[in-house]
Amino acid sequence: MNGLHEGSLRSLTMLGAVCVSAVSLAYSAIEGSCGGGLLNYLRPTREAVAQGSSESETGHLAKVKGVVEPIPDRVFRIMPYNDWPILRVDVHEGQRLTWKREKGAWVGDSDILTTQFETPAEIDGVIEEASRAKIELAAARSKAELAKVEAKTAVDQARIRELNARQEHERISGLKRRDTESIEVHQRAENLWNLAVAELTKAEKIAALQDQLADADVQIAESRLVQAQSDLDLANFKRDMSWGKVPVHMIKGAPGEARQVVVTKVAATIGDQPPRAGAAPVWVELVDDSKLFVRAKVSPDRETEIRPGMPVKFSQRGRTYEGKVVTLLPIVDPETQEIQFLSEVENPDRALRIGSILETHFEGSER
């Protein structure tokens, strides 16, 4: 009985050796004929093993998908603020606009939309009227100055004649002769003096009246200029209002650094006119994408692993970006019950695009 048992064990051992040899031969044959491809497919890779081991360790790097989106306070919307039709659209979606501050002024692509509020002839008429009013005011002032000089000259001449007549009257009055001839001479001198006094009084009144008239002409010319300037200011205001401009001063960036936005939406076409009632449409939308948000989701059991301020990494097409968690949103996906969180990432070279998907990596716990 023992001999039979030993024989059976010996047979099983030999059979096992034969099976192992057969498997080894088959393995070698497959590897030789297939270049190792099938075996490599069947065999777990080192990377997979390493990844599996890293995920099993405490404090491993968890990975979720994230979508790039703009930061709300870096979004600029050009909306109609008048009822004028669009005359020109100067941008297109995907276009980048750049500004740089030079000598205290922003230089670059500032005009986005142009809306027509008056015909060129009307605008030119306002400008011409303002120029004409300035010329008329200058002419009125010159005319008033000349009239005042002429009036003063007439008064001075009348005053000299009055002085001469008075002195002649006084001289004759001092003579001792009292004959008929001397009385006539004295009377004539007195009459000439009275005439000179009357002419002086008249010249002074005329001078005062001319001063008033000259001042009135100047005031009228000044009023015309004020009105013309007011019309011109209104036209310039309307012209400024007719351009949809980017608030460049609000775009983030260091002083002296070129500031840039990307056009993400153009919903305006030539001839469009805003509705007279209801919400104003967004005609053009621009985004300062030097910094962006990444929106990602995690399962509810990972909620405690996400903390505002914690570092995160993002990867896309072999490139890695660093950022930080900004906030854990108080909303969940109604279908998956996943928690959403926002992270912030710098995008100085504008390589990241809004709407693209990133791998979001953060320090997680053992799973």
Protein Blocks (a to p, Z undefined) as FASTA:
>chain_A
ZZmmmmmmmmmmmmmmmmmmmmmmmmmmmmmmnnommmmmmpccfklmmmmmmmmpghia
cdddddddddfklcccdddfbfbdcfbdcbdehiacddddeehiacdjfbfbdcdfbdfk
lmmmmmmmmmmmmmmmmmmmmmmmmmmmmmmmmmmmmmmmmmmmmmmmmmmmmpmbfcfk
lmmmmmmmmmmmmmmmmmmmmmmmmmmmmmmmmmmmmmmmmmmmmmmmmmmmmmmmmmmm
mpccddfklpgcdehiacddddfbdcbdehiacdfedjdddfbdcddfkbccddddddfk
lmmmpcghiacdddeehiacddddfbdcfbdcfklopacdddddddfkomacghiacddd
dddddZZ
